[in-house]
């Protein structure tokens, strides 16, 4: 494990990393997005889910994309 990976692991909780992992999988596999997310794709993704997901979930998914 690199220093960076070790610092990331220390800086986030297991539950957060798991939630981010799920959000990234949903973005890439189910929605068809590419990483890194672009300034166009992230807002489009969030807008496509705005009517079905809570604000907290949208924020968490945006955080995952930013992370």
MIKEMI-747465 format. One record per residue (C-alpha): residue in one letter; x, y, z. Coordinates in steps of 0.05 Angstrom, whole numbers, plus 5000, padded with zeros to 4 digits. Example, Ala and Ser with C-alpha at 12.3 -4.5 7.8 and 13.67 -1.06 7.14 Angstrom:
2
DRENDO   aa     xx     yy     zz
DRENDO    A   5246   4910   5156
DRENDO    S   5273   4979   5143
***
This chain:
67
DRENDO   aa     xx     yy     zz
DRENDO    X   5000   5000   5000
DRENDO    X   5028   5067   4980
DRENDO    X   5033   5127   5026
DRENDO    X   4975   5160   4990
DRENDO    X   4931   5099   4996
DRENDO    X   4947   5095   5070
DRENDO    X   4929   5168   5081
DRENDO    X   4864   5161   5043
DRENDO    X   4846   5100   5085
DRENDO    X   4861   5138   5149
DRENDO    X   4822   5199   5126
DRENDO    X   4757   5163   5110
DRENDO    X   4716   5112   5147
DRENDO    X   4702   5042   5120
DRENDO    X   4628   5060   5112
DRENDO    X   4645   5122   5072
DRENDO    X   4692   5085   5026
DRENDO    X   4639   5031   5015
DRENDO    X   4586   5083   4999
DRENDO    X   4634   5119   4951
DRENDO    X   4651   5053   4918
DRENDO    X   4577   5038   4907
DRENDO    X   4564   5108   4880
DRENDO    X   4622   5102   4831
DRENDO    X   4598   5034   4807
DRENDO    X   4529   5063   4796
DRENDO    X   4557   5122   4758
DRENDO    X   4602   5079   4713
DRENDO    X   4564   5014   4704
DRENDO    X   4491   5033   4709
DRENDO    X   4493   5105   4683
DRENDO    X   4550   5095   4634
DRENDO    X   4595   5150   4659
DRENDO    X   4670   5153   4653
DRENDO    X   4722   5171   4706
DRENDO    X   4746   5222   4719
DRENDO    X   4677   5254   4715
DRENDO    X   4677   5317   4674
DRENDO    X   4645   5384   4689
DRENDO    X   4589   5363   4641
DRENDO    X   4578   5291   4662
DRENDO    X   4573   5300   4737
DRENDO    X   4516   5352   4735
DRENDO    X   4480   5311   4681
DRENDO    X   4485   5249   4724
DRENDO    X   4457   5286   4784
DRENDO    X   4402   5318   4744
DRENDO    X   4381   5250   4716
DRENDO    X   4372   5225   4787
DRENDO    X   4344   5288   4820
DRENDO    X   4272   5264   4819
DRENDO    X   4286   5196   4848
DRENDO    X   4341   5207   4900
DRENDO    X   4343   5250   4962
DRENDO    X   4386   5311   4967
DRENDO    X   4431   5276   5017
DRENDO    X   4442   5217   4969
DRENDO    X   4457   5265   4911
DRENDO    X   4508   5301   4955
DRENDO    X   4540   5236   4975
DRENDO    X   4545   5214   4902
DRENDO    X   4574   5281   4881
DRENDO    X   4624   5274   4938
DRENDO    X   4643   5205   4912
DRENDO    X   4655   5232   4843
DRENDO    X   4697   5289   4870
DRENDO    X   4737   5242   4915
***
